[in-house]
């Protein structure tokens, strides 16, 4: 018995030493790469040093825009990954903070199922022949996205500066107030492609699913030039202001990206969500969203969003370099024209209401960093129901620099019956973009339109703070 215990302890020590040795080797390799890349001799070597500092593994700098009004976040990310015969797995633990003491910290795991894909065709029996001949595998067409993607995550985000102007499309500027919010989201999401049925194969159909636990805590903010939220609003005018019960959120949806050639791409997504809070809280509701994106590439270089879903961001590149986007930029011309229709509607029982912190917003950028009606202040218009029409144009100018133009029209409404194409608010924006191959984009846009002045928006794509596993905050 003692010999078995001694053998077990020895095996455990050897295993631990091997694990520590592997991690030590990773750090030593990263140190060597940084030392080599950061010998600054040319402008190109400066870029190479930056790439190593922000993308290498197992430890690198995490940086990017926090939700609007909460500044630029910086911190560290500890990442790893493994390739097996049927799976590509990557994990990421990171934490970032901004100058106003907002922060985000979390752990994220992405698993991509990558077995050899075969579609079997059963041939009819021909009289006089044997039916024992094996079925012949058929390789799926190139437009098929053959990867099942599973994301698991748990994150906490604390935001010290958020704005609330009241509900509806006619909320007034003098109604602006400030508040803070902490939200913890833990859950799982998945994308499952469907290409087994020949009748729908050319639709490039994928099924979406998610399940999240959401834990929100609100607080007043008396440090701004505007009043704190509780000074002007009540639980009626700002639903769920007084209490924020834990909520379980389920979502089911589908994506369609039909084969339409190299230049034209359609990306349609529909999702149905159920938010379930405790029965006595009166804060459960349903929401459905339809997002219709159309992109025309001027030079025939469109990339499937479904395929992009299986790529890796900076925090998912550890030991998986063959799937990571290049940080070099192309000298080829690139440009695209986009048209988008977004419709989101909610429904509750007569006794329930949608918590204001789970409602979509228009104006500046929303809490997920998505710019809509950019000339207005961030979070300017808020309600359970939203309609947005967006047109965009983007073109390369020189090297990694490009030009972008957007035009938005949209509205929010408290009642679903009021959603329509009348009385839309509008905004226009133009500015510069910075790209690095498939890497995230830095954008500086000047927006105007409507009747509330101009707005300059600077954003660094939030995927620099992580990858595709980040959950929505509402």
VENNOR-V262345 format. One record per helix or strand of 2 or more residues. SS is the DSSP state (alpha for helix, beta for strand). FROM is the first residue (numbers start at 1). TO is the last residue. If there is no record, write none. Layout:
ss=SS from=FROM to=TO
ss=SS from=FROM to=TO
This chain:
ss=alpha from=2 to=37
ss=alpha from=43 to=55
ss=beta from=59 to=65
ss=beta from=72 to=83
ss=beta from=87 to=97
ss=beta from=103 to=113
ss=beta from=119 to=121
ss=beta from=136 to=138
ss=beta from=148 to=164
ss=alpha from=173 to=175
ss=beta from=177 to=194
ss=alpha from=198 to=203
ss=beta from=205 to=220
ss=beta from=227 to=228
ss=alpha from=229 to=232
ss=beta from=247 to=256
ss=beta from=264 to=276
ss=alpha from=279 to=281
ss=beta from=285 to=297
ss=alpha from=305 to=308
ss=alpha from=314 to=316
ss=alpha from=321 to=323
ss=beta from=335 to=347
ss=alpha from=356 to=358
ss=beta from=361 to=362
ss=beta from=381 to=382
ss=beta from=385 to=398
ss=beta from=401 to=413
ss=alpha from=416 to=418
ss=beta from=425 to=436
ss=beta from=439 to=448
ss=beta from=455 to=460
ss=alpha from=462 to=465
